[in-house]
Every structure is written in structure tokens, then in C-alpha cells.
Amino acid sequence: MVNKREFKKFADALGTSVAQEMMVAYYNVEGIDREAVGEAVQKVLLAVEEAKNNANRFFDRGAKSFESRREYSVAKRKFFRQLFAKIEKDFSEQVNAGLKQFNAALPAEVKQAQKEAAR
């Protein structure tokens, strides 16, 4: 994780890309479960929004509550590492849940064609 701005750009780009591909399939694949795809897109977009909102948290303790400036810096760095590790983990899990739901909505013949094309 580089910084908050880069993380937000990453989450936005990934979520938008995944949702866009799902919508392409929504309109172009015959026999797809459109309701399930719509829910999957919502899951992905909500994951992006939640990740970006959670990234706006601040370290709630001031430098004066620590013995030294060094202790403050160490605590602040630890806080943000743990925070962004959790945000990234939750974001990945939510996007993967949306993808799993999307894949379940695809017709069997489309899944088979994708498997053959991957070989």
C-alpha cells in the first residue's frame, strides 16, 4: 500500500473494471441470470464505496499523549498498517463474493466455452 490516495484509485479502478465486465455480460450473454448479476454488481460497487470510506479514518491520538515523538510515529504507523491490511482484506473478500455470485449466474454452456478457450 503506497498511500491513501493510491489505494482509493486502485479500489475505484478495480471495482469499476469488474462491474463494467459484469454489465457487458449482463447485456450480451443469453440465458444469464440478470437478477443475480445485478446483485453481484451492487456487491462490487458497495465494496469499493466501503473501502474508500474506511480509508478516510484518522489516528485518534495526538502526539502529546505519548512520551516521545518517536513513540507517536511508531504507534501511528502501526495503526495505519493494521487499518489498511484490514481494509484490503475486506475489499478483496467482498469483490470475490461478487465475482462468485456472477460466475454462478452464467449459463453452463458459457462456462464450458470459457474453460475450452482457456486451454
Buried (B, 14 or more C-beta within 10 A) or exposed (E): BEEBEEBBEBBBEBBEEBBEBBEEBBEEBEEBBEEBBBBBBEBBBEBBEBBBEBBEEEBEEEEEEBEEEEEBEEBBEEBBEEBBEEBBEBBEEBBEBBBEBBEEBBEEEBEEEEEEEEE
